[in-house]
Amino acid sequence: LAFDAWLGSQDFACKLVCRGNHDPFRANLRNAEYVTRITLFDINNSTFRVLVLPHGTYSTDLSTLVASPPDIVISHHPPRGILDTTYQNKRAGSIPLRIALETNRALNSSRLWLLGHIHEAAGATFVEDTLFINAANANPGRATRIVRSHVSLDIDTTISSVNNDNKLIHPSTSNHPSKISSIPGILLALDLGLNNIGAAAFCLDTDQLLAYAAGNDVVHAVRSLGLEKTNITLVTEGCDRALRDDAVNQLIESGLLPRQSSDAQLVAANHWRKHLLLPRERTNKQQAKHAARLIARQLIHNNNLNHSFSKPTTDAAEAICFGAWAIRELRLSSSSTRLKLPPIVSRYTNGNIALPPHSISS
């Protein structure tokens, strides 16, 4: 088999293949272990634990499956409600896996959960401290062709989940840097709301969008980006200085920002919207938020992040737009000559925001 030959060309000590819903119960793979039953693997002299949950095993009582947290969970199906939205806008994840996630303390303490099955839901998201990655690389619907590259991960195998170290995993794909911390100079844009926070990271040297996230608290949102606290320029959107100061202090106390970030710039939403949106797009908040989601789709596509992340929330979309505007302003203000830069937003001749042909849905 070509797939078995490809597995043989991969230079890894341990290779696991998790059975999917179109896979046979038995397969002759010489270059990997084909897993068809629930199995817990101890890797690297039992310091690294991988739990595999193949297709056809979800009728088992999973609530008491493991007593201590595995470092990685691999399942063919996603738990219901996590990276499982079909092109018909329906949730198609496994209900038993979702119940197990909510009732089994060991499962919901794992650092990484790898899954697939719903091809059009490929991407990554955090649920509390667990990173979920839908690594499906086939076309939407019934698989007929490969449309995305594989997903690769840098993992420190000397660290186990029991150490509660949140820097265990650095996700990457062929279009996404494996470690954002390795990029010199980061602009961190925060959209501060009372209930939700949007965050976006840009490279100061290239203006490239690197990552985006959202959460119900600022620490979770920023931690999801995978930044280190050195060489970060922080800009925040909002009008409430007390809210800004509280968010910054939380990030500093959590070790996510250096102390000098306490003077983060605060910019009102209407200010960046005036430069980025047309008058008709800022008639009211709903119109402005819709335009921000469309612009974010465009910027995500332009920076090759379509298949590296899940669909952005409105808060993340506004952080992306605000950050793109902020990094442009920094570029203009630091230049001694008047720069002629291309517009941030590409538009059709009628003024509508140009959308990429195969972008994620809004």
Order of alpha helices (4+ residues) and beta strands (2+ residues): alpha-beta-beta-beta-beta-beta-alpha-beta-beta-beta-beta-beta-beta-beta-beta-alpha-beta-alpha-beta-alpha-alpha-alpha
